[in-house]
Amino acid sequence: MFLLVKAVLSLVWAVCCVIPDWRSRCLPNACTLGGAAVAVVCAFGAGVDAGLASILTGLFAAAFLLLPFFVRAAGAGDVKMIFAAGVFAGPGMTLPLIFAVSTAGLILAIALLLVRKVDARRLRHYGRCVFDPRYDRAAGRAALPPRDSEACRMPFAAAIAAGLLIVEMLQIVER
């Protein structure tokens, strides 16, 4: 019963995070930090040891997005959201959560590229920088859209929500 309540709470929270991220490419602190607070309360509802282990799971999941955050490929809201998702997922679910979020992110990125909601020029530029030694990097960089353009950013909250939903379903089916 506890897993089902936790799954419903995490699903409602994830939808509340996805909607503003999809519309404005911005995750409000009220959504991410509020969800983290609810996740911590749920985790400690299962016991002190489970609560502390869930917080560690959240920290490890957030560490997964730290490198993209430092190179400005992910926002701080994404890091806070994946921390809360890790706490909701619970102990021992770090790797399944990261794998599910990564897979959902890849599928979302491909879908957004196919429907032309995300500009592929930046991806093409980085690929040519790595694999084509004759490529003029300065001219290629000048032709890129601005980094803060909506066409360059992906609403990663949807991928985090999908990954969390997959992990929550796995936990319910396991028990």
C-alpha positions in Angstrom: 0.0 0.0 0.0 2.9 2.4 0.9 4.5 1.8 -2.6 1.2 2.7 -4.3 0.7 5.9 -2.3 4.3 6.9 -3.0 3.9 6.1 -6.7 0.8 8.2 -6.9 2.4 11.1 -5.1 5.5 10.9 -7.3 3.4 10.8 -10.5 1.4 13.9 -9.5 4.6 15.7 -8.6 6.2 14.7 -11.9 3.3 16.0 -13.9 3.4 19.2 -12.0 7.1 19.6 -13.0 6.7 18.5 -16.6 4.0 21.1 -17.5 6.0 24.3 -16.8 9.2 22.8 -18.1 7.5 21.9 -21.4 5.9 25.3 -21.7 8.8 27.6 -20.7 11.9 25.3 -20.4 12.1 26.3 -16.8 11.5 24.3 -13.6 10.2 26.4 -10.8 11.8 25.9 -7.4 8.3 25.4 -5.8 7.9 22.3 -8.0 11.4 20.8 -7.5 12.0 21.7 -3.9 8.4 21.0 -2.9 8.7 17.6 -4.5 12.0 16.9 -2.8 10.4 17.8 0.6 7.4 15.5 0.0 9.9 12.7 -1.2 11.9 13.1 2.0 8.8 12.9 4.2 7.7 9.7 2.3 11.1 8.2 2.6 11.3 8.8 6.3 7.8 7.3 6.6 9.3 4.0 5.8 11.8 4.4 8.6 14.9 6.3 9.5 17.3 4.0 7.7 15.2 3.9 4.6 15.0 7.7 4.7 18.7 8.2 4.9 19.3 5.6 2.2 16.8 7.3 -0.1 18.5 10.7 0.4 21.8 9.0 -0.6 20.1 7.6 -3.7 18.8 11.1 -4.5 22.3 12.5 -4.1 23.9 9.9 -6.4 21.1 10.5 -9.0 21.8 14.2 -8.8 25.5 13.6 -9.2 24.6 12.0 -12.6 23.5 15.4 -13.9 26.3 17.5 -12.3 28.7 17.3 -15.3 26.0 18.3 -17.8 25.1 21.1 -15.4 28.6 22.4 -15.2 29.0 22.5 -19.0 25.5 24.3 -19.1 23.8 21.4 -20.9 21.4 20.9 -18.0 19.7 23.4 -15.7 19.7 23.5 -11.9 16.0 22.6 -12.0 16.9 19.3 -13.7 19.5 18.5 -11.0 17.0 19.3 -8.2 14.3 17.3 -9.9 16.4 14.2 -10.4 17.5 14.5 -6.7 13.8 14.3 -5.7 13.2 11.5 -8.2 16.0 9.6 -6.6 14.6 10.1 -3.2 11.2 8.9 -4.4 12.8 5.9 -6.1 14.4 4.8 -2.9 17.4 2.8 -1.9 19.1 0.6 -4.4 17.4 2.1 -7.4 20.0 4.6 -8.5 21.3 2.7 -11.5 17.8 1.7 -12.7 16.6 5.3 -12.4 19.7 6.7 -14.2 19.3 4.1 -17.0 15.5 4.8 -17.3 16.0 8.5 -17.3 18.8 8.3 -19.9 16.8 6.0 -22.2 13.7 8.3 -21.9 15.9 11.3 -22.6 17.4 9.7 -25.7 13.9 8.8 -27.0 12.6 12.3 -26.2 15.6 14.0 -27.9 15.2 11.9 -31.1 11.4 12.6 -31.1 12.0 16.4 -30.7 14.6 16.3 -33.5 12.2 14.4 -35.8 9.4 16.9 -35.3 11.9 19.8 -35.5 11.1 21.2 -32.0 14.9 21.2 -31.3 17.5 22.7 -33.6 20.0 20.1 -34.7 22.7 22.5 -35.8 24.4 22.5 -32.4 24.6 18.7 -32.4 25.9 18.7 -36.0 28.5 21.3 -35.1 29.8 19.3 -32.1 29.9 16.1 -34.2 31.9 17.8 -36.9 34.3 19.4 -34.3 35.1 15.9 -33.0 35.2 13.9 -36.3 36.1 16.3 -39.1 39.7 17.9 -38.8 39.0 20.2 -41.8 35.9 21.7 -40.3 36.1 25.5 -39.6 35.1 25.7 -36.0 34.9 29.4 -35.7 32.6 29.8 -38.8 30.5 26.9 -37.5 30.2 28.5 -34.1 29.1 31.8 -35.6 26.3 30.1 -37.4 24.8 28.5 -34.3 21.6 29.8 -32.7 22.1 31.5 -29.3 22.6 29.1 -26.4 19.6 30.4 -24.5 17.3 30.0 -27.5 14.4 27.7 -26.9 15.3 25.7 -30.0 18.6 24.6 -28.2 17.0 23.4 -25.0 15.1 20.2 -24.3 12.5 19.8 -21.5 14.4 17.1 -19.6 11.7 17.0 -16.9 9.7 14.8 -19.1 12.5 12.3 -19.3 13.1 12.4 -15.5 9.3 11.9 -15.0 9.2 8.9 -17.4 12.2 7.3 -15.8 10.8 7.7 -12.4 7.5 6.3 -13.5 9.3 3.2 -15.0 11.2 2.7 -11.7 8.1 3.1 -9.6 6.2 0.5 -11.8 9.1 -1.9 -11.5 9.0 -1.6 -7.7 5.3 -2.2 -7.6 5.6 -5.3 -9.9 8.5 -6.7 -7.9 6.5 -6.7 -4.7 
